Amino acid sequence: ARAPPLRELRWKEVCAYLREIDIDETAIGIIERERVPGPQLATMSEQDMIIDLNLSKLQARRILAHLDRDQPWLRSGVGGDGGRTGGVALQDIHTGLRGGAGGSDSCG
C-alpha cells in the first residue's frame, strides 16, 4: 500500500519529507514553527514558498518538482504557477513516523 500523498500529510511528516529531499534545516524550522501541513504546502506556488516560508528559489523548485513528478495530473491550470495541488507518496517516511516514537512536537 502506498503512503498518503503530500497533501494528506501532517506537518511533522512534511518536515521528514523535506529532509529526505535535502531542504535546508532553516527552512524546515519555519515549516515546523508555522506547522504547515501537507495540504497547505501542496497548494503553494513557488513565489508563496519563497515569501511565506523563506525558501530559496532552488528549494521551492525542488519541492514543486517532487510534486509534479509524483502526481502531475493533480495540478490545475489556475494561476501563474499552475495552481499547485499535487501530492507526493512517502511510503518510508510515513510508515516510519506512524510506527516510530510519538508524542514529541518536534520534527527531529
VENWO-V849453 format. One record per residue. N is the residue number from 1. RES is the residue in three letters. PHI is phi in whole degrees, -180 to 180 (NA if undefined). Layout:
n: {N N}
res: {RES RES}
phi: {PHI PHI}
This chain:
n: {1 2 3 4 5 6 7 8 9 10 11 12 13 14 15 16 17 18 19 20 21 22 23 24 25 26 27 28 29 30 31 32 33 34 35 36 37 38 39 40 41 42 43 44 45 46 47 48 49 50 51 52 53 54 55 56 57 58 59 60 61 62 63 64 65 66 67 68 69 70 71 72 73 74 75 76 77 78 79 80 81 82 83 84 85 86 87 88 89 90 91 92 93 94 95 96 97 98 99 100 101 102 103 104 105 106 107 108}
res: {ALA ARG ALA PRO PRO LEU ARG GLU LEU ARG TRP LYS GLU VAL CYS ALA TYR LEU ARG GLU ILE ASP ILE ASP GLU THR ALA ILE GLY ILE ILE GLU ARG GLU ARG VAL PRO GLY PRO GLN LEU ALA THR MET SER GLU GLN ASP MET ILE ILE ASP LEU ASN LEU SER LYS LEU GLN ALA ARG ARG ILE LEU ALA HIS LEU ASP ARG ASP GLN PRO TRP LEU ARG SER GLY VAL GLY GLY ASP GLY GLY ARG THR GLY GLY VAL ALA LEU GLN ASP ILE HIS THR GLY LEU ARG GLY GLY ALA GLY GLY SER ASP SER CYS GLY}
phi: {NA -82 -70 -61 -69 -51 -64 -108 -81 -76 -61 -65 -70 -62 -60 -63 -59 -65 -65 -63 -103 62 -81 -57 -61 -62 -66 -63 -59 -67 -64 -66 -63 -85 53 -78 -81 -54 -58 -71 -63 -67 -101 -81 -82 -57 -64 -59 -64 -67 -78 -79 -110 59 -82 -74 -59 -65 -65 -61 -66 -63 -62 -64 -64 -68 -63 -66 -65 -83 -150 -65 -70 -87 -76 -96 -93 -91 88 -67 -105 93 56 -56 -139 -76 -145 -130 -82 -130 -51 -68 -64 -62 -62 -63 -72 -68 -96 -83 -65 -112 97 -85 -88 -90 -73 -112}
